[in-house]
Amino acid sequence: MGKYVLRFVAAAYLLLLVAWPVSLVAKNTFADGFTELRSILEDPDVTHALQLTVQVAIAAVVINTVFGVGISILLVRYEFPGKRLLSPLIDLPLSVSPVVVGLALILVYGGRDGWFGPTLEDAGFQIIFATPGIVLATTFVALPLVIREVVPVLEEVGIEQEQAAQSLGANALQTFRRITLPSIRWAVVYGVVLSLARSLGEFGAVKVVSGNVLGETRTATLVVEEKYLNFDRGGAYATAFLLAIVSVACIVVVSIIRPKEGSE
Amino acid sequence: MTAAVVTPGRPARERRSARGRPLTPVSGLGLGVAMLWFSLLVLIPLSAVVATAGEGGWSGFWRTVTNEQTAAAIRLTVGVALLVTVVNVVMGTLIAWVLVRDQFFGKRFLEVLIDIPFALPTIVAGLVLLSLYGPESPLGVDVANTRVAVFLAFLFVTLPFVVRMVQPVLQELDREVEEAAASLGASRFTTFRRIVLPSLTPAIAAGAALSFARGVSEYGSLVLLSGNLPFKTEVASVRILISIEGDNTAGAAATATVLLVISLFTIVALDLIQRRVANRG
């Protein structure tokens, strides 16, 4: 009896909080068939925003993957002063408000009175209100995701195989490519998928640093806000639907591959 | 096997104390490059926020954050985040329990639902909630532009944290102890309270810390949902954004520093909790 009550409460809570509202976005998008979806895909400003979003997300994911794998190996395999302090600092971006992230980047890289901004601008690099700023903001918010996936796996596999490879004469690069990388492969894949979902959907930090210029620095999430506030509900729902599809797909992909690896 | 898809709460720090090697020249160079990048991207910009907040001296900082509207926004944010954390502690533990101990059709589906708030863009989350709890609600409940909307938005974005922290611990739990307690005549509630709950407490606390930090820093899902009415539904992040847009960088930095201090405290608390657990286990 108690079992069924708990089951019902959990299911009802999740349906009311997540499943039903999310499904309504799909319903609202297809209220007039494919008209809304087609009209946003034919709007050059929206397609530009979608392209920009994808480019920025890919750049952020590549940076965070290289940095994340590197720093994970350093954290797990090496000893250095300050290591104890570094691990909690790396988690910091997950609990900083996106608006604060945007503000922080403006204060340093802003062209008018940032710490480094004017110098960079004189050298021809505009960061804030341009694509590099959007990339920086997106990279910031998704920074810990790869590391959080890779570090536990690196700890789990231990160093015996790597030591064996080295004693047999493998150099550092060979050991990494042949031993370390295959063992953390799936962790890196999850990290990449999660970072991708997070990067495609970043809103607050991008809103602050991008300047939100139509057809130039407006990303997909900014289109959703702008369309909704301009009473183009259909367009807002259709754009939101595209973003939601990608993020739900990311979650489903991870949930399909992860248990397989667990049973290996 | 009910593997957690997203583990937002998993600590990115060493659990086993296998000591690493000293740095080689190549790895030392790698560390240098990584630290340079991390400083340029995270540490220097966040220090700039605190430095800018301090430019007007302590009195300037204090005047900004005790400004009636800013103080109201900070109070609302922290208050609602605390309330949401309490709900998450109860509901998150309950959901984790159902997902680990119960078997029923559709469980995999519920598993995926838990992770959706983590991956869904926050602006979409706001729109999503608006479609069920806004003016055109099929349920006939319209909470848009009220404090309930702030509560709902926080509840949505913080859903995964407690569930995903508690789930793995519950899976590892030895059920024989529970059976022994039950065979000695303990009721199911007593067994849960005396046997299960104590071993779950650190995981619940860690999940609660994460969901509090996430709630306090939330912005995107509120934009369309809460109306951002001063003194009523305006949260701290919105207050910062309005200051930035009004070219009041010092004011924005002061409020941002308050948020940074809150998230720093939460992270330190989380670190201590996990350290205690690691020492005990």
Interface residues (C-beta under 8 A of the other chain):
Chain A: G2 K3 L6 R7 V9 A10 A11 Y13 L14 L16 L17 V18 A19 W20 P21 V22 L24 V25 N28 F67 G70 I71 S72 I73 L74 L75 V76 R77 Y78 E79 F80 S87 P88 L89 I90 D91 L92 P93 L94 S95 V96 S97 P98 V99 V100 V101 G102 L103 A104 L105 I106 L107 V108 Y109 W115 L136 T139 F140 L143 P144 I147 R148 V151 P152 E155 G158 I159 A172 L194 A197 R198 L200 G201 E202 F203 G204 K207 V208 T221 V224 E225 Y228 L229 A236 Y237 A240 L243 A244 S247 V248 C250 I251 V252 V254 S255 R258 P259 G262 S263
Chain B: M1 A3 V5 V6 T7 P8 R10 P11 A12 R13 E14 R15 R16 A18 R19 G20 R21 P22 L23 T24 V26 S27 G30 L31 A34 W37 F38 L41 V42 L43 I44 P45 L46 A48 V49 T52 M91 L94 I95 W97 V98 L99 D102 F104 G106 R108 L110 E111 V112 L113 I114 D115 I116 P117 F118 A119 L120 P121 T122 I123 V124 L127 V128 L129 S131 L132 Y133 P138 L155 F156 L159 R188 L210 A213 R214 V216 S217 E218 Y219 G220 V223 L224 A236 S237 V238 I240 L241 I244 T249 A252 A253 A256 L259 L260 S263 L264 T266 I267 V268 D271
